[in-house]
């Protein structure tokens, strides 16, 4: 039974609950999340539980958040590197196929824009496989066609540190560009129709990619450095370079990349980053890359080992996919036209995926 204190009253909403008008807009829009590490949580379970666990734990959250297109990054934890990185990469890819096959009434693993359109027409969530930093490759670029055959359609070459292909933004002081193997990887990805993801790539590496790229470049989960000087964020110059390739930037929701003070890590501050990027490169080049790590942490961290400092990284209300309608409301409050909000929520990502995903050069 609901007690009187928690029961909503007429004309009032619970904290972090969007208004009916913005929720209606959110429901009719295509919503695309360019970065959710949920595969880490699902693969932590035994293989026979993968499909069922996704259905029980994650599908309700995606549905409540209105997610229509979900990018699934394959991220390999340090404990698997270097020897087990390729095995864990293949295991996570198998997990994605297994959960898609086991929930075929609700989701579809998509290889191109036609697959995505078919999934959306059926009311299913379109899933897209990505590699985050690709440690399983090491310098063996010849494996990219293999991973493409297995369904990978987006890839980045580094995380925080150094790989055989490039340096992550945590190594910016080195001034390193792509390695020879990294350049080959970019060329091979463009040939295959795998979108190149510059999120986490070091500044010199981003510049190198923008010099070489002949196809659109994507940032799956990056915010604006003009609003917070963090090495994970993108400068206005980098934003313009990405847009110049025909690509786009999907904004990260983690409070650590939005504001220095915890009190300033709000949905409205996230809207600041979205609006700034739209002002710099145009509203047609902006999307959402939430990086909902709390949900993954909750699924994989034993209660005895919970990180008590973890909450400071989060934006209240945006701990998981259920909070996505709050972003719609924040953008409406900022006075953005509904058509522009729909583009940011997922229309832009959908358009890019239709044009580029899985399309060979």
Helices and strands as residue ranges (DSSP letters): H 20-28, E 31-33, H 38-43, G 47-49, H 50-53, I 54-59, H 60-64, E 67-75, G 78-80, H 85-102, E 107-109, H 113-121, E 125-132, G 141-143, H 144-149, E 152-155, G 169-174, H 180-192, E 195-197, H 203-212, E 217-219, H 236-244, E 248-251, G 255-257, G 262-264, H 267-281, G 283-285, E 286-288, H 293-300, G 303-305, G 310-313, G 321-323, H 324-333, H 338-342, I 343-347, H 348-356
